[in-house]
Amino acid sequence: MIVLDRIADLREAIVNFKSQGKTIGFVPTMGSLHKGHLSLMKRAVQENDLLVTSIFVNPKQFGPAEDFDKYPRDHERDLDLCRQEEVDLVFLAREDEFYPENYLTYVRTEGITEGLCGRTRPGHFQGVTTVLTKFFNLVEPNRAYFGRKDAQQLIVVRKMVEDLNFPIEIIACETEREEDGLARSSRNIYLSQDERKDASLIYRSLLEAREKIEAGDYDINSIRKLMEEIIERGPSNKIDYIEFVDSSNLERLGRVELGRTLIALAVNTGKTHLIDNIFI
Ligand code: AMP
């Protein structure tokens, strides 16, 4: 496995891969790898000649009051996991080279970045689209892999790739979960034992919403009420949003529509911002 931290070295390696006619799968991450990341890697290994992964806690996607400084970082453990998953090249971007002091350029997707997490995290998606544009230009992947857990991110990335004509196929991968259903996330390690129990109510609320819909109730207000009741059983849970949106463009729906509805929610469990969603 090749490990690089300089842009010039990455470029040279990619030119070399391309000259051999190899297809490249790309899995961008912020590190602190868990089974969610690994499932993206497994899929990318199957579908491409080579797998490139980036590990970079991207400062531009964190707000000033967010957890950039305390975001978990463990390169040695991450690199071991990458080796196990047969990653061919890991790029550990260096903040000082990636965003030098005179850095001035940003990529912004409008509209779909403003609702859901965009409301409480202004600038977050601009940070995501900017870092991914840089990575896509450097890695020149044939396919890039993203988790459905970050549903809004996935839709924003698809739109950016379409609008800016990146010749890259965006592949969506299913959400990996803990035994009790909590979506795996690097942020789960922030949770105390009690908070961890409360956090499991998030997915429970999504499952009960699905059951209610399967029983024939398509009324968003009554489903949201049920979900609120379930989540609020956890004393440390504070709901940020529960939204019923069109899964293709994130527009709000008036009623549940089968095959089209994404129920997306964000909850602050203690100080930890957790997101999850389910497609109906
Ligand atoms: P992150 O390191 O949090 O930026 O995540 C890197 C990639 O892993 C993103 O495409 C995420 O959507 C994906 N990911 C994170 N958690 C999960 C999960 N539980 N299941 C599947 N994919 C995930």
Residues whose N, C-alpha, C, O or C-beta is under 5 A from the ligand:
A	BS01	AMP	P28 T29 M30 G31 G36 H37 Y145 F146 G147 R148 K149 D150 C173 E174 T175 E176 A183 R184 S185
